[in-house]
Amino acid sequence: MLELRPVCENCNKSLPNDSDEAMICTYECTFCEDCVKNKFYNVCPNCGGGFTKRPTRPSAGLAKYPMKKEPFHRPVNFDAFQDRLDKNKDIDPRMR
């Protein structure tokens, strides 16, 4: 079951279930669209993969499998991320 995290891991922006700004990588790392596009350039700082829009869970499913309550706020260390970013930003995520 996809874990719906309530905030951007980097900037702590609220990302409710119906947010159009929630982005996830294959490991469910969750960031806002602004961080993904303008800071990470579609490179996950945790795994190096790419991002896609997080789906919205239907209300019936949300009642059975609610969003995670605890925020997972872990700002990115951009000094440590720079090598991964430089290595991957110009490579299609499917080819990394």
N, C-alpha and C positions, 0 to 999 in steps of 0.2 A: 504494500500500500504506500503510495506516495506521501511523504511527510510534508505537510503544508506548514512552512515556517512563517511566522507573522511579521518579520522585519528583514530589511536588507542586512546581510551579515557585515557589510562594510560601514554604511552610513547610518544605519538604524532607522531608515525610513519605514513607515508602516506599510505593510503589504497584505491587506486583508484578502480573503478568499477570492473576491471579485475584482481584484486589482488587475488592470491592464499593464502594469509596469513590472510585475513579478517575472523574473527570469530564473531558470534553473539549468544546471549542468547535468550530466548523466548520473552524478552522485548526489543529486538533490541540493547541492550548494545553492543558496538562494540570495540573489542580489537584485537591486532595482535596475531598471532599464538604463537610467542615467549612468550609474557606475559601470555597467556592462559595456555601454557604447563609448563613453567619454573618458573612462579611467582604465578599463581592462582591455578594451579593443577586442572584445569577444574571446578573451583568453581567461579561463577560470584560474584565479590565483592559487587555488588549492590543488587542482589536478591537471591543469593545462588544457583541458577540453574546451569546447565551445558551449554556447548557451542557446536555449530556446525559450519561448514564452511558457510560463507555468500554466497548466490548464486550471480551469475553475471547476471545483467539485460541486455537483448538483446538491441542492439543499437536503434532499433525502439522504444522500451519502454523507453530507457534512454532519448531519445529526448522529449518524452511526460512527463516522470517522472524523472527528472535529480537528480543527487546526491545532497545531501545537501551541500551548499557552505560553511557555517560557520563550522569551526572545533569544535568539542565537546571534548575539552581536559580538563579532570578532573582527575589528578593523584590520584591513590588510596592511602588512609591513611592505611598503612600496620599494624599499631598498632591497629586500629579499626577493620580491616579485620581479624586479627589473630583468634579471637574466631569463626567467621563464617567458616573460612578455616579449623580449627581443627575439628569442628563439622561435616563438610561435605566432606572433601577430600577423605575419604575412603568409601563413600556411593555412589552407582550408582545414577546419576542425576535423573533417573526415580523413585527412591525410597526416595528422600529427602523430 
